[in-house]
C-alpha cells in the first residue's frame, strides 16, 4: 500500500508482561463476506487451553517496516508456546489463559542470537471464540494519540477477537468487528481504528517436523482500517493469520512486522500431546 511515512504500518505487538503478540500491517487479499446460505458455526475446539500443552515452532523473523527476512545464518529461530495456567487475572478485567512465549532468534545487536520471553493472555468463551490481549501503544504513538501514563499499561491494552468459530468459515461464515474506537490525535484530528476478522477457509497445512505431517486447519485472518480526519489512510491491512487444527490449536502463525517490532512466520515442528 502506498502510504506516506506518517501512516507507516504498525503492529499490535505484545511488548511486556501480560501482552500478546498478534497483529501486523501488510496489505493482503480483500476480505470476503459470508454467502447467502446463513452462518454454519464451527463446533470443533480449535484451540484447547489445556495446561501443560507445549508447541514448538520453526520459522523466521521479518524486519520492522520493510518486512524483509532478517538474516539468520545459524538457523537459530525457534519459538515455544507453553500453556501455563487458566483463570489468570487480566489487566483489562476478567480472567484469561496464560501462555508463555519463548522465542530465540537473531534479535540482538548485529544479529546476535538472543531468547526473548513474553507472557501472553488469551480468553476463550463458551462458544469457542478466543480473544487475545494486545497493545495499541505503537498505533497511539504513530498518530500522536495521548497515552495516560497514570493508567499504566492498561491504557494501551485491548481485547481482540482473533478467531471466532461461532461465525463459521468461508461462504457459510461471516466476518466480525474485532475492535472499533475513535481517538483524538495530533492537531486535534480524529483517528479511527477498526479491526476485522474472518475465518476464511479450510486449508491443509504441513508441519515443519521433517515428516511433513499434514493437518486439516481453518485459516483465520484479522485486518485493520485506519481513518484520519474522515480520510481512509490504510485499509485491508493484515494484522494476523493463524491456521488452527481441531483439538490441537495453532499449526501455523503469521504475525506481521510494524515500525517498532519484527514480524514472525511460525510453523509447528512438534507438540507434547
C-alpha positions, 0 to 999 in steps of 0.5 A: 500500500502506498502510504506516506511515512506518517501512516507507516504500518504498525503492529499490535505487538505484545511488548511486556508482561501480560501482552500478546503478540498478534497483529501486523500491517501488510496489505493482503487479499480483500476480505470476503463476506459470508454467502447467502446460505446463513452462518454454519458455526464451527463446533470443533475446539480449535484451540484447547487451553489445556495446561501443560500443552507445549508447541514448538515452532520453526520459522523466521523473523521479518524486519520492522517496516520493510518486512524483509527476512532478517538474516539468520545464518545459524538457523537459530529461530525457534519459538515455544508456546507453553500453556501455563495456567487458566483463570489468570487475572487480566489487566483489562478485567476478567480472567484469561489463559496464560501462555508463555512465549519463548522465542530465540532468534537473531534479535540482538545487536548485529544479529546476535542470537538472543531468547526473548520471553513474553507472557501472553493472555488469551480468553476463550468463551463458551462458544469457542471464540478466543480473544487475545490481549494486545497493545495499541501503544505503537498505533497511539504513538504513530498518530500522536494519540495521548497515552495516560501514563497514570493508567499504566499499561492498561491504557494501551491494552485491548481485547481482540477477537482473533478467531471466532468459530461461532461465525463459521468459515468461508461462504457459510461464515461471516466476518466480525468487528474485532475492535472499533474506537475513535481517538483524538490525535495530533492537531486535534484530528480524529483517528479511527481504528477498526479491526476485522476478522474472518475465518476464511477457509479450510486449508491443509497445512504441513508441519515443519517436523521433517515428516511433513505431517499434514493437518486439516486447519481453518485459516483465520485472518484479522485486518485493520482500517485506519481513518484520519480526519474522515480520510481512509489512510490504510485499509485491508491491512493484515494484522494476523493469520493463524491456521488452527487444527481441531483439538490441537490449536495453532499449526501455523502463525503469521504475525506481521512486522510494524515500525517498532517490532519484527514480524514472525512466520511460525510453523509447528515442528512438534507438540507434547500431546 
